[in-house]
């Protein structure tokens, strides 16, 4: 008896499979249920079992062949059985010719190709070719029996011959071919829109550190992706339209949330699925994500691991991507993209602070839901991630807050009284060199509170050091402010600092010009102090 081994349909979206490897060769004995061939589908790479016991009589699909679902890939016979007419089990492959389309405005190219034998060309076409100086040997005729006619010459004049582009050709096969087909279908069949929202992840980072400490010693490592996935699940519970697909003239809302997590592998992007995600705890989600990612990269995913997804999360933040437009994975109705966390200045409670900001990108099927639905989804995500404690049943005071960047100035570490006094003495000498005397207040405060002088100078140093603005520019700004407020000692001090930073007389004069413009008459009169001091310093240098 002949048993036909066909390409099985292993999923609702599967249309074809690629033969990766035969583990048996023709003539080998096979047992029913024995794995004999490895195939790749639009979801997984898996091994197929022999449908019968017998002899692998004929392999009809070689390795790398793409076989439609339901077509024979091999024949299994009883021992000693012969097949008189094997062609009855083989369907003829139809070749579809490829038609080259000439570029719309390609430059005229004179061909020098020589063709052996006679070239059939009409008299009118030959006359036109000669008038235009065209070698028609390389032109393909469209007339009877391939004859070149006048229209072919005119077409050549308008478009030229198709240009051959040299380069390496990479066959589109296997999972890459399947991804290309699915993504093309997604964009051509689904009206997609993407909305973005920026989220302050400070509290989510604090919460993750709390969980890392809580599960310390266990085989669990909570990631930011795990927390985001759990948050997505809760948001979809509130907005179940995102757990749906477009059916035949109806939107189908699914009973279970099967959440896909995109995983990058050496073969392309794979989306394994966490089934019944709505019923799983954070720890269970973390374990599922890690196990599925490991199986995806080792090519050991089962069919159940990659089918039935109803919503997908794709995280490209670890690859340095800040924001992107994710493409819906059919037949799902939405997909959430996660970007990289970046430290940014933000205003909160009237103060500027540096916060870890992350952009969420939600792409949805506009047939299934409207923009307001996407806005509500992202608003809920933002609210839960910026205050995640109620969702995870954690009291904020249980969490040891990780200060990303302090919102209030941090007190400098005090130096010893002896060290502070020594610092004040150095400052007195510099003051005497610049001002010609030691200011009384410096001596008084330096004697009774040297730490105050030390802290002030530290602030002075930090404010005027090189940064986005050079120390010279900052010194000129300080000089201008000193002139505006009329602080004579400050003018001399910052003038010296500007000179030490490399400021020229012209630069100092321009800085004073801006100061006078902004400060008016008082600044003009105060600038006399700077001019006199500059003349004095220059005379000393001479």
Secondary structure, 3 states (H helix, E strand, C coil): CCEEEECCCCCCCCCEEEEEEECCCCCCEECCCCEEEEEECCCCEEEEECCCCEEEEEECCCCCCEEECCCEEEEEECCCCCCCCHHHHCCCCCCCCCCCCCCCCCCCCCCCCCCCCCCCECHHHHHHHHHHCCCHHHCCCCCHHHCECHHHHHHHHHHCCCCCCCCCCCCCCHHHHHHHHHHHHHHHHCCEEEEEEEEECHHHHHHHHHHHHHCCCCCCCCCHHHHHHHHHHHHHHHCHHHCEEECCCCEEECCCCCEEEEEEECCEEEEEEECCHHHCCHHHHHHHHHHHHHHHHCCCCCCHHHCCCCEEEEECHHHCCCCCCCCCCCCCCEEEEECCCEEEEEEECCEEEEEEEEEEEEEEECCCCCHHHHHHHHHHHHHHHHCCCCCCCCCHHHCCCCCCCCCCCCCCCCCCHHHHHHHHHHHHHHHHHHHCCCCHHHHHHHHHCHHHHHHHHHHHHHHHCCCCCCHHHHHHHHHHHHHHHCCHHHHHHHHHHHHHCCCCHHHHHHHHHHHHHHHCHHHHHHHHHHHHHHHHHHHHHC
